[in-house]
Amino acid sequence: MKMNDRTLISYTANIGGRQYPLKIKPSEKELIDQTLADIGNKVAEMKASYASKDAQDWVAMALLSLTYELNKCRNNTEALSTLPSKLEQIESALDSML
């Protein structure tokens, strides 16, 4: 029997040594696994970089770092979305000079 995308499955996420129960769509599992791996890698990076012995500190720093990177990408995407209109303005200006 094939599960449709409206069916939620139970899933346990492990972040910083803590378990978090989730309900997810089967189609989301691969992306969630990738996301959890990214979080785990960033937490390990913070653990190696900071002297704190508190896992919550590493998780918080990983959250800050990943969110910062996300916001940088969002800002770049917004800047890129204005590029076509700017290129049209430049093209118009060049056409008027010729």
BAKE-331666 format. One record per residue: x, z, y of N, C-alpha, C in turn; residue number from 1. Coordinates in pm, 1 decimal, padded with zeros to 6 digits. Example, Ala and Ser with C-alpha at 12.3 -4.5 7.8 and 13.67 -1.06 7.14 Angstrom:
REM residues 2
<lokol><n_east>01319.0</n_east><n_up>00780.0</n_up><n_north>-00569.0</n_north><ca_east>01230.0</ca_east><ca_up>00780.0</ca_up><ca_north>-00450.0</ca_north><c_east>01320.0</c_east><c_up>00780.0</c_up><c_north>-00330.0</c_north><seq>1</seq></lokol>
<lokol><n_east>01285.0</n_east><n_up>00708.0</n_up><n_north>-00225.0</n_north><ca_east>01367.0</ca_east><ca_up>00714.0</ca_up><ca_north>-00106.0</ca_north><c_east>01290.0</c_east><c_up>00787.0</c_up><c_north>00003.0</c_north><seq>2</seq></lokol>
This chain:
REM residues 98
<lokol><n_east>00084.8</n_east><n_up>00000.0</n_up><n_north>-00118.2</n_north><ca_east>00000.0</ca_east><ca_up>00000.0</ca_up><ca_north>00000.0</ca_north><c_east>00089.0</c_east><c_up>00000.0</c_up><c_north>00124.1</c_north><seq>1</seq></lokol>
<lokol><n_east>00061.7</n_east><n_up>-00090.8</n_up><n_north>00213.5</n_north><ca_east>00141.8</ca_east><ca_up>-00103.0</ca_up><ca_north>00335.7</ca_north><c_east>00083.0</c_east><c_up>-00014.3</c_up><c_north>00445.1</c_north><seq>2</seq></lokol>
<lokol><n_east>00172.1</n_east><n_up>00064.9</n_up><n_north>00509.7</n_north><ca_east>00127.1</ca_east><ca_up>00149.7</ca_up><ca_north>00620.5</ca_north><c_east>00116.9</c_east><c_up>00065.3</c_up><c_north>00745.9</c_north><seq>3</seq></lokol>
<lokol><n_east>00008.7</n_east><n_up>00084.5</n_up><n_north>00820.5</n_north><ca_east>00002.3</ca_east><ca_up>00014.6</ca_up><ca_north>00948.6</ca_north><c_east>00071.2</c_east><c_up>00098.7</c_up><c_north>01055.2</c_north><seq>4</seq></lokol>
<lokol><n_east>00090.1</n_east><n_up>00038.8</n_up><n_north>01171.4</n_north><ca_east>00167.2</ca_east><ca_up>00103.9</ca_up><ca_north>01277.0</ca_north><c_east>00091.4</c_east><c_up>00218.9</c_up><c_north>01342.1</c_north><seq>5</seq></lokol>
<lokol><n_east>-00035.1</n_east><n_up>00234.5</n_up><n_north>01310.7</n_north><ca_east>-00111.9</ca_east><ca_up>00345.1</ca_up><ca_north>01368.7</ca_north><c_east>-00097.7</c_east><c_up>00473.1</c_up><c_north>01285.9</c_north><seq>6</seq></lokol>
<lokol><n_east>-00044.3</n_east><n_up>00458.4</n_up><n_north>01166.1</n_north><ca_east>-00023.8</ca_east><ca_up>00573.4</ca_up><ca_north>01079.4</ca_north><c_east>00100.1</c_east><c_up>00649.2</c_up><c_north>01125.9</c_north><seq>7</seq></lokol>
<lokol><n_east>00085.6</n_east><n_up>00777.6</n_up><n_north>01145.2</n_north><ca_east>00200.3</ca_east><ca_up>00859.3</ca_up><ca_north>01184.1</ca_north><c_east>00259.3</c_east><c_up>00924.5</c_up><c_north>01060.8</c_north><seq>8</seq></lokol>
<lokol><n_east>00391.4</n_east><n_up>00932.3</n_up><n_north>01059.9</n_north><ca_east>00460.5</ca_east><ca_up>00998.3</ca_up><ca_north>00950.0</ca_north><c_east>00534.1</c_east><c_up>01120.1</c_up><c_north>01004.8</c_north><seq>9</seq></lokol>
<lokol><n_east>00553.4</n_east><n_up>01217.8</n_up><n_north>00919.0</n_north><ca_east>00630.0</ca_east><ca_up>01336.8</ca_up><ca_north>00957.5</ca_north><c_east>00777.5</c_east><c_up>01302.6</c_up><c_north>00951.6</c_north><seq>10</seq></lokol>
<lokol><n_east>00850.1</n_east><n_up>01353.9</n_up><n_north>01048.3</n_north><ca_east>00992.5</ca_east><ca_up>01326.0</ca_up><ca_north>01058.0</ca_north><c_east>01058.7</c_east><c_up>01448.5</c_up><c_north>01118.8</c_north><seq>11</seq></lokol>
<lokol><n_east>01175.4</n_east><n_up>01483.0</n_up><n_north>01070.2</n_north><ca_east>01248.5</ca_east><ca_up>01596.8</ca_up><ca_north>01124.1</ca_north><c_east>01374.8</c_east><c_up>01547.5</c_up><c_north>01192.3</c_north><seq>12</seq></lokol>
<lokol><n_east>01384.6</n_east><n_up>01580.5</n_up><n_north>01319.7</n_north><ca_east>01503.3</ca_east><ca_up>01543.6</ca_up><ca_north>01397.9</ca_north><c_east>01596.2</c_east><c_up>01663.8</c_up><c_north>01403.6</c_north><seq>13</seq></lokol>
<lokol><n_east>01724.8</n_east><n_up>01638.3</n_up><n_north>01384.5</n_north><ca_east>01824.7</ca_east><ca_up>01743.7</ca_up><ca_north>01393.7</ca_north><c_east>01907.0</c_east><c_up>01717.0</c_up><c_north>01518.9</c_north><seq>14</seq></lokol>
<lokol><n_east>01897.5</n_east><n_up>01810.7</n_up><n_north>01614.9</n_north><ca_east>01973.0</ca_east><ca_up>01798.6</ca_up><ca_north>01740.0</ca_north><c_east>02045.8</c_east><c_up>01929.7</c_up><c_north>01763.4</c_north><seq>15</seq></lokol>
<lokol><n_east>02176.8</n_east><n_up>01922.4</n_up><n_north>01768.4</n_north><ca_east>02256.6</ca_east><ca_up>02041.9</ca_up><ca_north>01794.0</ca_north><c_east>02238.0</c_east><c_up>02150.9</c_up><c_north>01690.1</c_north><seq>16</seq></lokol>
<lokol><n_east>02213.9</n_east><n_up>02109.0</n_up><n_north>01566.0</n_north><ca_east>02197.2</ca_east><ca_up>02206.8</ca_up><ca_north>01458.4</ca_north><c_east>02057.9</c_east><c_up>02265.7</c_up><c_north>01448.1</c_north><seq>17</seq></lokol>
<lokol><n_east>01965.6</n_east><n_up>02221.4</n_up><n_north>01530.8</n_north><ca_east>01827.1</ca_east><ca_up>02269.1</ca_up><ca_north>01525.0</ca_north><c_east>01736.5</c_east><c_up>02158.0</c_up><c_north>01474.5</c_north><seq>18</seq></lokol>
<lokol><n_east>01634.4</n_east><n_up>02199.6</n_up><n_north>01401.9</n_north><ca_east>01538.4</ca_east><ca_up>02105.9</ca_up><ca_north>01346.1</ca_north><c_east>01415.7</c_east><c_up>02095.3</c_up><c_north>01436.6</c_north><seq>19</seq></lokol>
<lokol><n_east>01371.4</n_east><n_up>01971.2</n_up><n_north>01460.8</n_north><ca_east>01253.3</ca_east><ca_up>01946.8</ca_up><ca_north>01543.8</ca_north><c_east>01158.2</c_east><c_up>01855.8</c_up><c_north>01467.4</c_north><seq>20</seq></lokol>
<lokol><n_east>01039.7</n_east><n_up>01908.8</n_up><n_north>01432.9</n_north><ca_east>00943.6</ca_east><ca_up>01824.4</ca_up><ca_north>01361.5</ca_north><c_east>00877.6</c_east><c_up>01725.0</c_up><c_north>01457.6</c_north><seq>21</seq></lokol>
<lokol><n_east>00867.6</n_east><n_up>01600.4</n_up><n_north>01412.8</n_north><ca_east>00807.0</ca_east><ca_up>01494.7</ca_up><ca_north>01493.7</ca_north><c_east>00701.4</c_east><c_up>01422.6</c_up><c_north>01411.6</c_north><seq>22</seq></lokol>
<lokol><n_east>00610.9</n_east><n_up>01357.8</n_up><n_north>01479.6</n_north><ca_east>00517.5</ca_east><ca_up>01262.8</ca_up><ca_north>01418.5</ca_north><c_east>00549.8</c_east><c_up>01129.2</c_up><c_north>01482.9</c_north><seq>23</seq></lokol>
<lokol><n_east>00588.5</n_east><n_up>01031.9</n_up><n_north>01402.2</n_north><ca_east>00630.8</ca_east><ca_up>00902.4</ca_up><ca_north>01455.2</ca_north><c_east>00560.3</c_east><c_up>00788.9</c_up><c_north>01380.7</c_north><seq>24</seq></lokol>
<lokol><n_east>00559.0</n_east><n_up>00673.1</n_up><n_north>01443.8</n_north><ca_east>00511.6</ca_east><ca_up>00552.0</ca_up><ca_north>01377.8</ca_north><c_east>00622.7</c_east><c_up>00503.5</c_up><c_north>01285.6</c_north><seq>25</seq></lokol>
<lokol><n_east>00588.7</n_east><n_up>00448.9</n_up><n_north>01170.7</n_north><ca_east>00693.8</ca_east><ca_up>00397.8</ca_up><ca_north>01081.3</ca_north><c_east>00786.3</c_east><c_up>00297.6</c_up><c_north>01150.8</c_north><seq>26</seq></lokol>
<lokol><n_east>00732.5</n_east><n_up>00217.3</n_up><n_north>01240.9</n_north><ca_east>00813.8</ca_east><ca_up>00117.6</ca_up><ca_north>01310.3</ca_north><c_east>00914.3</c_east><c_up>00180.0</c_up><c_north>01407.5</c_north><seq>27</seq></lokol>
<lokol><n_east>00896.6</n_east><n_up>00307.6</n_up><n_north>01440.6</n_north><ca_east>00986.9</ca_east><ca_up>00374.9</ca_up><ca_north>01534.1</ca_north><c_east>01105.9</c_east><c_up>00442.0</c_up><c_north>01464.9</c_north><seq>28</seq></lokol>
<lokol><n_east>01100.5</n_east><n_up>00452.9</n_up><n_north>01333.4</n_north><ca_east>01201.2</ca_east><ca_up>00530.3</ca_up><ca_north>01260.9</ca_north><c_east>01343.8</c_east><c_up>00481.1</c_up><c_north>01285.1</c_north><seq>29</seq></lokol>
<lokol><n_east>01365.7</n_east><n_up>00351.3</n_up><n_north>01280.0</n_north><ca_east>01501.4</ca_east><ca_up>00298.5</ca_up><ca_north>01297.5</ca_north><c_east>01556.3</c_east><c_up>00330.9</c_up><c_north>01436.6</c_north><seq>30</seq></lokol>
<lokol><n_east>01474.6</n_east><n_up>00313.7</n_up><n_north>01539.5</n_north><ca_east>01519.5</ca_east><ca_up>00342.8</ca_up><ca_north>01675.5</ca_north><c_east>01541.7</c_east><c_up>00493.4</c_up><c_north>01694.0</c_north><seq>31</seq></lokol>
<lokol><n_east>01458.4</n_east><n_up>00574.9</n_up><n_north>01634.7</n_north><ca_east>01476.6</ca_east><ca_up>00720.1</ca_up><ca_north>01644.5</ca_north><c_east>01604.2</c_east><c_up>00761.4</c_up><c_north>01571.7</c_north><seq>32</seq></lokol>
<lokol><n_east>01628.8</n_east><n_up>00704.0</n_up><n_north>01455.2</n_north><ca_east>01754.2</ca_east><ca_up>00733.8</ca_up><ca_north>01383.7</ca_north><c_east>01875.4</c_east><c_up>00697.7</c_up><c_north>01469.7</c_north><seq>33</seq></lokol>
<lokol><n_east>01870.2</n_east><n_up>00580.8</n_up><n_north>01533.6</n_north><ca_east>01979.7</ca_east><ca_up>00536.5</ca_up><ca_north>01620.8</ca_north><c_east>01994.6</c_east><c_up>00631.2</c_up><c_north>01739.8</c_north><seq>34</seq></lokol>
<lokol><n_east>01882.3</n_east><n_up>00670.8</n_up><n_north>01798.1</n_north><ca_east>01883.9</ca_east><ca_up>00762.2</ca_up><ca_north>01912.4</ca_north><c_east>01943.3</c_east><c_up>00896.8</c_up><c_north>01873.1</c_north><seq>35</seq></lokol>
<lokol><n_east>01902.9</n_east><n_up>00948.6</n_up><n_north>01758.5</n_north><ca_east>01956.6</ca_east><ca_up>01077.3</ca_up><ca_north>01711.7</ca_north><c_east>02105.8</c_east><c_up>01067.2</c_up><c_north>01682.3</c_north><seq>36</seq></lokol>
<lokol><n_east>02150.0</n_east><n_up>00953.1</n_up><n_north>01630.4</n_north><ca_east>02293.5</ca_east><ca_up>00933.1</ca_up><ca_north>01606.6</ca_north><c_east>02369.0</c_east><c_up>00932.1</c_up><c_north>01739.6</c_north><seq>37</seq></lokol>
<lokol><n_east>02313.0</n_east><n_up>00864.9</n_up><n_north>01840.6</n_north><ca_east>02375.6</ca_east><ca_up>00863.2</ca_up><ca_north>01973.3</ca_north><c_east>02383.4</c_east><c_up>01004.4</c_up><c_north>02031.6</c_north><seq>38</seq></lokol>
<lokol><n_east>02275.9</n_east><n_up>01079.2</n_up><n_north>02017.5</n_north><ca_east>02274.4</ca_east><ca_up>01217.3</ca_up><ca_north>02067.3</ca_north><c_east>02378.0</c_east><c_up>01299.8</c_up><c_north>01993.1</c_north><seq>39</seq></lokol>
<lokol><n_east>02382.5</n_east><n_up>01286.9</n_up><n_north>01861.7</n_north><ca_east>02479.5</ca_east><ca_up>01361.2</ca_up><ca_north>01781.8</ca_north><c_east>02622.9</c_east><c_up>01329.9</c_up><c_north>01820.8</c_north><seq>40</seq></lokol>
<lokol><n_east>02650.3</n_east><n_up>01201.0</n_up><n_north>01844.7</n_north><ca_east>02785.3</ca_east><ca_up>01160.8</ca_up><ca_north>01887.5</ca_north><c_east>02820.0</c_east><c_up>01219.5</c_up><c_north>02023.3</c_north><seq>41</seq></lokol>
<lokol><n_east>02722.3</n_east><n_up>01218.8</n_up><n_north>02114.4</n_north><ca_east>02747.6</ca_east><ca_up>01272.0</ca_up><ca_north>02249.3</ca_north><c_east>02766.4</c_east><c_up>01423.3</c_up><c_north>02244.0</c_north><seq>42</seq></lokol>
<lokol><n_east>02688.3</n_east><n_up>01492.5</n_up><n_north>02160.3</n_north><ca_east>02704.4</ca_east><ca_up>01637.8</ca_up><ca_north>02144.7</ca_north><c_east>02843.4</c_east><c_up>01668.1</c_up><c_north>02088.8</c_north><seq>43</seq></lokol>
<lokol><n_east>02887.6</n_east><n_up>01590.4</n_up><n_north>01991.3</n_north><ca_east>03022.3</ca_east><ca_up>01609.4</ca_up><ca_north>01934.4</ca_north><c_east>03129.7</c_east><c_up>01586.1</c_up><c_north>02040.2</c_north><seq>44</seq></lokol>
<lokol><n_east>03107.0</n_east><n_up>01486.1</n_up><n_north>02125.1</n_north><ca_east>03200.8</ca_east><ca_up>01458.4</ca_up><ca_north>02234.4</ca_north><c_east>03206.9</c_east><c_up>01576.7</c_up><c_north>02331.7</c_north><seq>45</seq></lokol>
<lokol><n_east>03092.7</n_east><n_up>01632.9</n_up><n_north>02363.1</n_north><ca_east>03087.6</ca_east><ca_up>01748.2</ca_up><ca_north>02454.4</ca_north><c_east>03152.6</c_east><c_up>01870.4</c_up><c_north>02390.3</c_north><seq>46</seq></lokol>
<lokol><n_east>03130.4</n_east><n_up>01887.3</n_up><n_north>02261.8</n_north><ca_east>03190.2</ca_east><ca_up>02000.1</ca_up><ca_north>02189.3</ca_north><c_east>03342.6</c_east><c_up>01991.9</c_up><c_north>02195.6</c_north><seq>47</seq></lokol>
<lokol><n_east>03395.1</n_east><n_up>01870.3</n_up><n_north>02184.8</n_north><ca_east>03540.4</ca_east><ca_up>01850.9</ca_up><ca_north>02190.2</ca_north><c_east>03594.5</c_east><c_up>01864.6</c_up><c_north>02332.2</c_north><seq>48</seq></lokol>
<lokol><n_east>03509.3</n_east><n_up>01841.9</n_up><n_north>02431.8</n_north><ca_east>03554.6</ca_east><ca_up>01841.7</ca_up><ca_north>02570.8</ca_north><c_east>03540.0</c_east><c_up>01975.6</c_up><c_north>02642.5</c_north><seq>49</seq></lokol>
<lokol><n_east>03446.6</n_east><n_up>02058.2</n_up><n_north>02597.6</n_north><ca_east>03417.5</ca_east><ca_up>02183.0</ca_up><ca_north>02668.1</ca_north><c_east>03446.5</c_east><c_up>02303.1</c_up><c_north>02580.6</c_north><seq>50</seq></lokol>
<lokol><n_east>03498.5</n_east><n_up>02407.7</n_up><n_north>02642.9</n_north><ca_east>03542.0</ca_east><ca_up>02526.4</ca_up><ca_north>02569.4</ca_north><c_east>03426.2</c_east><c_up>02614.2</c_up><c_north>02521.8</c_north><seq>51</seq></lokol>
<lokol><n_east>03307.6</n_east><n_up>02588.2</n_up><n_north>02568.2</n_north><ca_east>03192.5</ca_east><ca_up>02671.4</ca_up><ca_north>02531.9</ca_north><c_east>03174.8</c_east><c_up>02676.5</c_up><c_north>02380.6</c_north><seq>52</seq></lokol>
<lokol><n_east>03128.6</n_east><n_up>02789.7</n_up><n_north>02331.8</n_north><ca_east>03100.3</ca_east><ca_up>02804.3</ca_up><ca_north>02189.7</ca_north><c_east>02950.1</c_east><c_up>02798.4</c_up><c_north>02163.1</c_north><seq>53</seq></lokol>
<lokol><n_east>02872.9</n_east><n_up>02769.2</n_up><n_north>02265.9</n_north><ca_east>02727.7</ca_east><ca_up>02766.6</ca_up><ca_north>02256.0</ca_north><c_east>02679.3</c_east><c_up>02622.9</c_up><c_north>02238.4</c_north><seq>54</seq></lokol>
<lokol><n_east>02615.9</n_east><n_up>02595.0</n_up><n_north>02125.3</n_north><ca_east>02567.3</ca_east><ca_up>02460.0</ca_up><ca_north>02096.8</ca_north><c_east>02466.0</c_east><c_up>02413.8</c_up><c_north>02201.1</c_north><seq>55</seq></lokol>
<lokol><n_east>02390.1</n_east><n_up>02505.5</n_up><n_north>02256.6</n_north><ca_east>02291.8</ca_east><ca_up>02467.8</ca_up><ca_north>02358.5</ca_north><c_east>02361.8</c_east><c_up>02410.4</c_up><c_north>02482.3</c_north><seq>56</seq></lokol>
<lokol><n_east>02479.8</n_east><n_up>02462.4</n_up><n_north>02516.1</n_north><ca_east>02556.9</ca_east><ca_up>02408.2</ca_up><ca_north>02628.4</ca_north><c_east>02598.4</c_east><c_up>02263.7</c_up><c_north>02599.8</c_north><seq>57</seq></lokol>
<lokol><n_east>02642.6</n_east><n_up>02235.8</n_up><n_north>02477.1</n_north><ca_east>02684.1</ca_east><ca_up>02100.7</ca_up><ca_north>02441.1</ca_north><c_east>02565.6</c_east><c_up>02004.8</c_up><c_north>02445.2</c_north><seq>58</seq></lokol>
<lokol><n_east>02451.1</n_east><n_up>02052.8</n_up><n_north>02395.8</n_north><ca_east>02330.6</ca_east><ca_up>01969.5</ca_up><ca_north>02397.7</ca_north><c_east>02288.8</c_east><c_up>01941.4</c_up><c_north>02542.5</c_north><seq>59</seq></lokol>
<lokol><n_east>02293.4</n_east><n_up>02042.3</n_up><n_north>02627.8</n_north><ca_east>02256.0</ca_east><ca_up>02024.5</ca_up><ca_north>02768.0</ca_north><c_east>02349.6</c_east><c_up>01924.9</c_up><c_north>02837.2</c_north><seq>60</seq></lokol>
<lokol><n_east>02479.0</n_east><n_up>01935.4</n_up><n_north>02812.0</n_north><ca_east>02574.6</ca_east><ca_up>01843.4</ca_up><ca_north>02872.6</ca_north><c_east>02556.0</c_east><c_up>01701.4</c_up><c_north>02818.4</c_north><seq>61</seq></lokol>
<lokol><n_east>02525.1</n_east><n_up>01690.2</n_up><n_north>02689.4</n_north><ca_east>02497.7</ca_east><ca_up>01558.8</ca_up><ca_north>02630.8</ca_north><c_east>02372.5</c_east><c_up>01498.6</c_up><c_north>02694.0</c_north><seq>62</seq></lokol>
<lokol><n_east>02270.6</n_east><n_up>01580.4</n_up><n_north>02714.3</n_north><ca_east>02147.7</ca_east><ca_up>01535.2</ca_up><ca_north>02779.1</ca_north><c_east>02176.5</c_east><c_up>01485.2</c_up><c_north>02920.2</c_north><seq>63</seq></lokol>
<lokol><n_east>02253.4</n_east><n_up>01560.8</n_up><n_north>02994.3</n_north><ca_east>02289.8</ca_east><ca_up>01521.1</ca_up><ca_north>03130.1</ca_north><c_east>02365.8</c_east><c_up>01388.4</c_up><c_north>03128.8</c_north><seq>64</seq></lokol>
<lokol><n_east>02462.9</n_east><n_up>01376.0</n_up><n_north>03041.3</n_north><ca_east>02544.4</ca_east><ca_up>01255.3</ca_up><ca_north>03034.0</ca_north><c_east>02461.2</c_east><c_up>01133.0</c_up><c_north>02993.3</c_north><seq>65</seq></lokol>
<lokol><n_east>02379.8</n_east><n_up>01147.4</n_up><n_north>02889.4</n_north><ca_east>02298.6</ca_east><ca_up>01034.7</ca_up><ca_north>02842.4</ca_north><c_east>02193.4</c_east><c_up>00994.1</c_up><c_north>02945.0</c_north><seq>66</seq></lokol>
<lokol><n_east>02133.7</n_east><n_up>01090.9</n_up><n_north>03012.0</n_north><ca_east>02033.4</ca_east><ca_up>01060.3</ca_up><ca_north>03113.7</ca_north><c_east>02097.8</c_east><c_up>00992.2</c_up><c_north>03233.7</c_north><seq>67</seq></lokol>
<lokol><n_east>02216.8</n_east><n_up>01035.1</n_up><n_north>03270.2</n_north><ca_east>02290.9</ca_east><ca_up>00970.4</ca_up><ca_north>03377.9</ca_north><c_east>02316.6</c_east><c_up>00823.2</c_up><c_north>03343.6</c_north><seq>68</seq></lokol>
<lokol><n_east>02363.2</n_east><n_up>00798.6</n_up><n_north>03220.5</n_north><ca_east>02388.8</ca_east><ca_up>00661.1</ca_up><ca_north>03176.5</ca_north><c_east>02260.4</c_east><c_up>00578.2</c_up><c_north>03178.2</c_north><seq>69</seq></lokol>
<lokol><n_east>02149.4</n_east><n_up>00636.7</n_up><n_north>03135.2</n_north><ca_east>02020.1</ca_east><ca_up>00568.8</ca_up><ca_north>03136.2</ca_north><c_east>01979.8</c_east><c_up>00531.4</c_up><c_north>03278.1</c_north><seq>70</seq></lokol>
<lokol><n_east>01995.4</n_east><n_up>00624.1</n_up><n_north>03370.8</n_north><ca_east>01957.8</ca_east><ca_up>00597.0</ca_up><ca_north>03509.7</ca_north><c_east>02047.0</c_east><c_up>00490.1</c_up><c_north>03572.6</c_north><seq>71</seq></lokol>
<lokol><n_east>02175.4</n_east><n_up>00488.7</n_up><n_north>03536.8</n_north><ca_east>02263.9</ca_east><ca_up>00382.2</ca_up><ca_north>03585.0</ca_north><c_east>02214.5</c_east><c_up>00246.5</c_up><c_north>03535.8</c_north><seq>72</seq></lokol>
<lokol><n_east>02175.2</n_east><n_up>00239.7</n_up><n_north>03409.7</n_north><ca_east>02123.1</ca_east><ca_up>00114.2</ca_up><ca_north>03354.1</ca_north><c_east>01994.0</c_east><c_up>00073.2</c_up><c_north>03423.3</c_north><seq>73</seq></lokol>
<lokol><n_east>01906.3</n_east><n_up>00168.9</n_up><n_north>03448.5</n_north><ca_east>01780.9</ca_east><ca_up>00138.4</ca_up><ca_north>03519.3</ca_north><c_east>01809.6</c_east><c_up>00082.3</c_up><c_north>03658.2</c_north><seq>74</seq></lokol>
<lokol><n_east>01902.0</n_east><n_up>00144.6</n_up><n_north>03729.5</n_north><ca_east>01936.6</ca_east><ca_up>00098.5</ca_up><ca_north>03864.2</ca_north><c_east>01995.9</c_east><c_up>-00042.1</c_up><c_north>03860.1</c_north><seq>75</seq></lokol>
<lokol><n_east>02080.1</n_east><n_up>-00068.7</n_up><n_north>03761.2</n_north><ca_east>02138.4</ca_east><ca_up>-00202.5</ca_up><ca_north>03746.5</ca_north><c_east>02030.3</c_east><c_up>-00305.5</c_up><c_north>03715.6</c_north><seq>76</seq></lokol>
<lokol><n_east>01934.9</n_east><n_up>-00267.4</n_up><n_north>03632.1</n_north><ca_east>01824.9</ca_east><ca_up>-00357.4</ca_up><ca_north>03597.3</ca_north><c_east>01741.4</c_east><c_up>-00388.9</c_up><c_north>03720.1</c_north><seq>77</seq></lokol>
<lokol><n_east>01713.4</n_east><n_up>-00286.6</n_up><n_north>03800.9</n_north><ca_east>01636.7</ca_east><ca_up>-00308.4</ca_up><ca_north>03923.7</ca_north><c_east>01712.6</c_east><c_up>-00399.7</c_up><c_north>04018.5</c_north><seq>78</seq></lokol>
<lokol><n_east>01842.4</n_east><n_up>-00379.8</n_up><n_north>04029.8</n_north><ca_east>01923.9</ca_east><ca_up>-00464.3</ca_up><ca_north>04116.8</ca_north><c_east>01923.6</c_east><c_up>-00608.0</c_up><c_north>04065.7</c_north><seq>79</seq></lokol>
<lokol><n_east>01931.9</n_east><n_up>-00626.2</n_up><n_north>03934.8</n_north><ca_east>01931.0</ca_east><ca_up>-00760.5</ca_up><ca_north>03877.0</ca_north><c_east>01796.5</c_east><c_up>-00829.1</c_up><c_north>03895.9</c_north><seq>80</seq></lokol>
<lokol><n_east>01688.8</n_east><n_up>-00752.0</n_up><n_north>03900.2</n_north><ca_east>01556.5</ca_east><ca_up>-00813.4</ca_up><ca_north>03914.9</ca_north><c_east>01538.9</c_east><c_up>-00878.1</c_up><c_north>04051.5</c_north><seq>81</seq></lokol>
<lokol><n_east>01616.2</n_east><n_up>-00836.2</n_up><n_north>04150.8</n_north><ca_east>01607.4</ca_east><ca_up>-00896.3</ca_up><ca_north>04284.2</ca_north><c_east>01700.3</c_east><c_up>-01017.0</c_up><c_north>04298.8</c_north><seq>82</seq></lokol>
<lokol><n_east>01784.2</n_east><n_up>-01039.0</n_up><n_north>04200.9</n_north><ca_east>01882.5</ca_east><ca_up>-01146.8</ca_up><ca_north>04207.9</ca_north><c_east>01821.0</c_east><c_up>-01285.4</c_up><c_north>04225.2</c_north><seq>83</seq></lokol>
<lokol><n_east>01717.8</n_east><n_up>-01323.9</n_up><n_north>04149.9</n_north><ca_east>01662.3</ca_east><ca_up>-01459.3</ca_up><ca_north>04168.8</ca_north><c_east>01615.5</c_east><c_up>-01486.6</c_up><c_north>04311.7</c_north><seq>84</seq></lokol>
<lokol><n_east>01547.9</n_east><n_up>-01390.6</n_up><n_north>04374.1</n_north><ca_east>01501.0</ca_east><ca_up>-01414.6</ca_up><ca_north>04511.2</ca_north><c_east>01618.3</c_east><c_up>-01423.1</c_up><c_north>04609.0</c_north><seq>85</seq></lokol>
<lokol><n_east>01722.0</n_east><n_up>-01344.0</n_up><n_north>04585.6</n_north><ca_east>01840.3</ca_east><ca_up>-01352.3</ca_up><ca_north>04671.5</ca_north><c_east>01910.0</c_east><c_up>-01487.1</c_up><c_north>04656.1</c_north><seq>86</seq></lokol>
<lokol><n_east>01916.9</n_east><n_up>-01537.0</n_up><n_north>04532.6</n_north><ca_east>01978.5</ca_east><ca_up>-01668.0</ca_up><ca_north>04510.0</ca_north><c_east>01896.7</c_east><c_up>-01779.3</c_up><c_north>04576.2</c_north><seq>87</seq></lokol>
<lokol><n_east>01764.8</n_east><n_up>-01766.0</n_up><n_north>04571.8</n_north><ca_east>01679.6</ca_east><ca_up>-01864.1</ca_up><ca_north>04639.0</ca_north><c_east>01703.5</c_east><c_up>-01862.7</c_up><c_north>04790.1</c_north><seq>88</seq></lokol>
<lokol><n_east>01721.9</n_east><n_up>-01743.9</n_up><n_north>04846.8</n_north><ca_east>01749.9</ca_east><ca_up>-01733.6</ca_up><ca_north>04990.2</ca_north><c_east>01883.1</c_east><c_up>-01800.1</c_up><c_north>05024.6</c_north><seq>89</seq></lokol>
<lokol><n_east>01982.2</n_east><n_up>-01778.5</n_up><n_north>04940.6</n_north><ca_east>02113.0</ca_east><ca_up>-01840.2</ca_up><ca_north>04962.7</ca_north><c_east>02101.3</c_east><c_up>-01992.1</c_up><c_north>04949.8</c_north><seq>90</seq></lokol>
<lokol><n_east>02030.1</n_east><n_up>-02037.8</n_up><n_north>04849.0</n_north><ca_east>02011.5</ca_east><ca_up>-02181.3</ca_up><ca_north>04829.1</ca_north><c_east>01940.8</c_east><c_up>-02243.3</c_up><c_north>04949.3</c_north><seq>91</seq></lokol>
<lokol><n_east>01838.8</n_east><n_up>-02175.3</n_up><n_north>04998.8</n_north><ca_east>01764.7</ca_east><ca_up>-02222.0</ca_up><ca_north>05116.7</ca_north><c_east>01857.0</c_east><c_up>-02231.6</c_up><c_north>05238.0</c_north><seq>92</seq></lokol>
<lokol><n_east>01936.6</n_east><n_up>-02128.3</n_up><n_north>05256.6</n_north><ca_east>02029.5</ca_east><ca_up>-02126.4</ca_up><ca_north>05370.6</ca_north><c_east>02130.0</c_east><c_up>-02240.7</c_up><c_north>05359.0</c_north><seq>93</seq></lokol>
<lokol><n_east>02180.2</n_east><n_up>-02263.0</n_up><n_north>05238.1</n_north><ca_east>02276.8</ca_east><ca_up>-02373.2</ca_up><ca_north>05217.4</ca_north><c_east>02210.1</c_east><c_up>-02508.3</c_up><c_north>05241.1</c_north><seq>94</seq></lokol>
<lokol><n_east>02087.1</n_east><n_up>-02524.4</n_up><n_north>05193.6</n_north><ca_east>02013.8</ca_east><ca_up>-02650.4</ca_up><ca_north>05212.8</ca_north><c_east>01993.4</c_east><c_up>-02678.7</c_up><c_north>05361.4</c_north><seq>95</seq></lokol>
<lokol><n_east>01963.7</n_east><n_up>-02574.4</n_up><n_north>05438.2</n_north><ca_east>01939.9</ca_east><ca_up>-02594.8</ca_up><ca_north>05581.2</ca_north><c_east>02068.9</c_east><c_up>-02629.8</c_up><c_north>05655.5</c_north><seq>96</seq></lokol>
<lokol><n_east>02183.4</n_east><n_up>-02591.9</n_up><n_north>05601.0</n_north><ca_east>02311.6</ca_east><ca_up>-02624.1</ca_up><ca_north>05663.6</ca_north><c_east>02354.0</c_east><c_up>-02766.7</c_up><c_north>05633.2</c_north><seq>97</seq></lokol>
<lokol><n_east>02302.7</n_east><n_up>-02824.0</n_up><n_north>05527.2</n_north><ca_east>02345.6</ca_east><ca_up>-02960.7</ca_up><ca_north>05487.6</ca_north><c_east>02263.6</c_east><c_up>-03064.1</c_up><c_north>05554.1</c_north><seq>98</seq></lokol>
